[in-house]
Amino acid sequence: MPEMVFRRRRLPHQDVEGHPVFITSCLEGSLSASGLSQIDAYRRELDHRRKPHAMSLADWEQLKRRLLFGFVDNLLDGHSPVASLQDDAQAKIVRDAFLNFADERYTLLAFVVMPSHHHWLFLPNVTWSALAVKRETGQSGRRRTPREIISNSIQSYTATMCNRVRGSKGVYWQHETFDHWARDEAESMRIIRYIEMNPVKAGLARSPETYAWSSASIRAQLRLQPGQAIPKVAYHSS
């Protein structure tokens, strides 16, 4: 079992070196008060469920996280009161931010920019991560993980640039992200399919490759197979 770094604020956060990270970030206000109440109720219901006898505790906790994530994602896709990223200019800012550091800070495996949130899967670059973790320290005095450094950089930059487009200075992203580490290649492939099918599932596109703000469209353009990384060159050709 690889070493895990575990953090908890309102949501649990896990970092495992050498494994891809699946992150979902929501726009501030994208989950209504009613939606947040539903999420809290569902989380409590999951916590009271009995673990299946044949399942390990670790697998059971992983399954509960996936069930909760699916519940939240359904709310975001169908009932979000905030959808700033349906504006092409803002969606492009987020997409280009993902592509900008591909092949440098991380291997970019998949992404999608939805109207109220984004999903992405990436593997931090080992050499870059070692240097970044040495150089940067969080406000609490502890060293931040590569996931935190990468995600916070993307969130900060895109919030600033999207707020310029909106003519606003308000909070853009919800403070915490949903994150999950992929255990193996099979799970990474499931996550890639989930990410790239999200616009189809939400009724925004008839097929994954026709949605402009997704790795699926780049994958089709560059004839990349599922599982192949999305290269930085896509930033210049998009």
C-alpha positions in Angstrom: 0.0 0.0 0.0 1.6 3.4 -1.0 1.9 6.0 1.7 -1.2 8.2 2.1 -1.4 11.8 3.3 -4.9 12.4 4.8 -6.4 15.8 5.5 -9.9 16.6 6.6 -11.8 19.9 6.7 -15.5 19.7 5.8 -14.6 17.0 3.3 -11.9 14.3 3.5 -8.8 14.7 1.3 -6.4 12.0 0.4 -3.1 12.2 -1.4 -1.2 9.1 -2.5 2.1 9.6 -4.4 2.2 8.0 -7.8 -1.5 7.8 -8.3 -3.8 10.0 -10.5 -6.0 12.5 -8.7 -9.6 13.1 -9.6 -10.8 16.6 -8.6 -14.2 18.2 -8.9 -14.6 21.9 -8.1 -17.9 23.7 -7.9 -18.8 27.4 -8.5 -19.6 29.3 -5.3 -23.4 29.1 -4.8 -23.8 26.2 -7.3 -25.3 24.0 -4.6 -28.5 25.6 -3.2 -29.4 25.5 0.5 -31.9 22.8 -0.3 -29.2 20.8 -2.2 -26.7 21.2 0.7 -29.4 19.9 3.1 -30.0 16.9 0.8 -26.2 16.2 0.7 -25.9 16.3 4.5 -28.9 14.0 4.8 -27.5 11.5 2.3 -24.1 11.6 4.0 -25.7 10.8 7.3 -27.7 8.0 5.7 -24.5 6.5 4.2 -22.7 6.7 7.6 -25.5 4.7 9.2 -25.5 1.9 6.6 -24.0 -1.4 7.6 -20.8 -2.5 5.8 -21.4 -5.5 3.6 -19.9 -8.5 5.3 -17.6 -9.5 2.4 -16.2 -5.9 1.9 -13.1 -4.5 3.6 -13.5 -1.3 5.7 -11.3 0.6 3.2 -13.4 -0.6 0.2 -16.6 0.3 2.1 -15.4 3.8 2.8 -14.3 4.2 -0.8 -17.7 3.1 -2.0 -19.5 5.5 0.3 -17.3 8.3 -1.1 -18.2 7.4 -4.7 -22.0 7.2 -3.9 -21.9 10.6 -2.2 -19.9 12.1 -5.1 -22.5 10.7 -7.6 -25.3 12.2 -5.6 -23.6 15.6 -5.6 -22.8 15.5 -9.3 -26.4 14.7 -10.1 -27.5 17.8 -8.2 -24.9 19.9 -10.0 -25.9 18.7 -13.5 -29.6 19.1 -13.0 -30.4 21.7 -10.3 -27.6 24.2 -9.9 -28.7 27.8 -9.4 -25.3 29.1 -10.6 -24.0 28.3 -14.1 -21.4 30.9 -14.9 -19.3 28.5 -16.9 -21.9 28.2 -19.6 -20.3 31.4 -20.8 -17.8 30.3 -23.5 -15.2 32.9 -22.4 -15.1 31.6 -18.9 -15.2 28.0 -19.9 -12.2 28.6 -22.2 -10.2 30.2 -19.4 -10.6 27.0 -17.3 -9.9 24.7 -20.2 -6.8 26.6 -21.1 -5.6 26.6 -17.5 -5.7 22.8 -17.4 -3.8 22.6 -20.7 -1.2 25.2 -19.8 0.8 23.1 -17.4 0.2 19.7 -19.0 3.4 17.7 -19.5 5.1 20.0 -17.0 3.5 20.0 -13.6 1.3 17.0 -14.3 0.2 14.4 -16.8 -3.3 15.5 -17.9 -5.5 12.4 -18.3 -9.0 14.0 -18.7 -11.1 17.1 -18.0 -14.5 18.6 -18.6 -15.8 22.1 -17.9 -19.5 22.0 -17.0 -21.8 25.0 -16.5 -21.5 24.9 -12.7 -18.4 22.9 -12.0 -15.4 21.1 -13.5 -13.9 17.6 -13.3 -10.3 16.7 -14.1 -7.9 13.7 -13.6 -4.2 14.3 -13.5 -1.0 12.7 -12.3 1.4 15.1 -10.6 4.9 15.1 -12.1 7.3 13.5 -9.6 10.3 15.8 -10.2 8.2 19.0 -10.3 6.3 17.9 -7.2 9.5 17.4 -5.2 10.7 20.9 -5.9 7.3 22.5 -5.4 6.7 20.8 -2.0 10.1 22.0 -0.8 9.5 25.5 -2.0 5.9 26.1 -0.9 4.4 25.9 2.6 0.7 26.4 3.5 -0.6 29.1 5.8 -0.9 26.6 8.7 2.9 26.1 8.5 2.7 22.6 7.0 3.9 21.7 3.6 1.2 21.4 1.0 0.8 18.3 -1.1 1.3 18.4 -4.9 -2.5 18.1 -5.3 -3.1 21.2 -3.2 -0.4 23.2 -4.9 -1.6 22.3 -8.4 -5.3 22.7 -7.6 -4.9 25.9 -5.7 -2.9 27.4 -8.5 -5.6 26.5 -11.1 -8.4 27.8 -8.8 -6.7 31.1 -8.0 -5.8 31.9 -11.6 -9.2 30.9 -13.1 -11.1 32.8 -10.4 -9.2 36.0 -11.1 -9.5 35.7 -14.9 -13.2 34.7 -14.9 -14.1 37.5 -12.5 -12.5 39.9 -14.9 -14.8 38.6 -17.6 -17.8 39.0 -15.3 -16.7 42.4 -14.0 -16.8 41.0 -10.5 -14.5 40.6 -7.5 -16.6 38.1 -5.6 -15.8 34.5 -4.5 -15.8 32.4 -7.7 -15.1 28.8 -6.6 -16.5 26.9 -3.6 -13.7 26.8 -1.0 -13.2 23.0 -0.9 -12.9 20.5 -3.8 -14.1 16.9 -4.0 -11.0 14.8 -4.6 -10.3 11.1 -4.9 -7.2 9.1 -5.9 -7.4 6.4 -8.5 -6.2 3.1 -7.2 -5.2 1.4 -10.4 -5.4 1.7 -14.2 -8.9 0.2 -14.4 -10.2 2.8 -12.0 -8.5 5.6 -14.0 -10.2 4.4 -17.1 -13.6 4.4 -15.4 -13.0 8.0 -14.2 -11.9 9.1 -17.7 -15.1 7.7 -19.1 -17.2 9.3 -16.4 -15.6 12.7 -17.0 -15.9 12.7 -20.8 -19.4 11.4 -20.7 -20.6 14.0 -18.2 -21.9 16.5 -20.9 -23.8 13.7 -22.6 -25.3 12.5 -19.3 -26.3 16.1 -18.5 -28.0 16.6 -21.9 -25.4 19.2 -23.1 -24.0 17.1 -26.0 -25.1 14.2 -28.2 -21.6 12.6 -28.0 -18.5 13.4 -25.9 -16.3 14.6 -28.7 -18.9 17.3 -29.8 -18.6 19.1 -26.4 -16.0 21.9 -26.8 -14.9 22.2 -23.2 -13.7 18.6 -22.7 -10.7 16.4 -23.3 -12.9 14.2 -25.4 -13.0 16.8 -28.2 -9.2 17.1 -28.1 -8.8 13.3 -27.9 -10.9 13.0 -31.1 -9.0 15.8 -32.8 -5.5 14.3 -32.0 -6.7 10.7 -32.4 -5.7 9.8 -28.9 -6.9 6.6 -27.3 -8.7 6.6 -23.8 -6.0 6.6 -21.2 -3.5 8.5 -23.4 -2.5 11.9 -21.9 -3.8 15.1 -23.3 -0.6 17.0 -24.4 0.2 20.7 -23.9 0.3 21.1 -27.7 -3.5 21.0 -27.5 -3.3 24.4 -25.8 -1.8 26.0 -28.9 -4.1 24.1 -31.4 -7.4 24.8 -29.5 
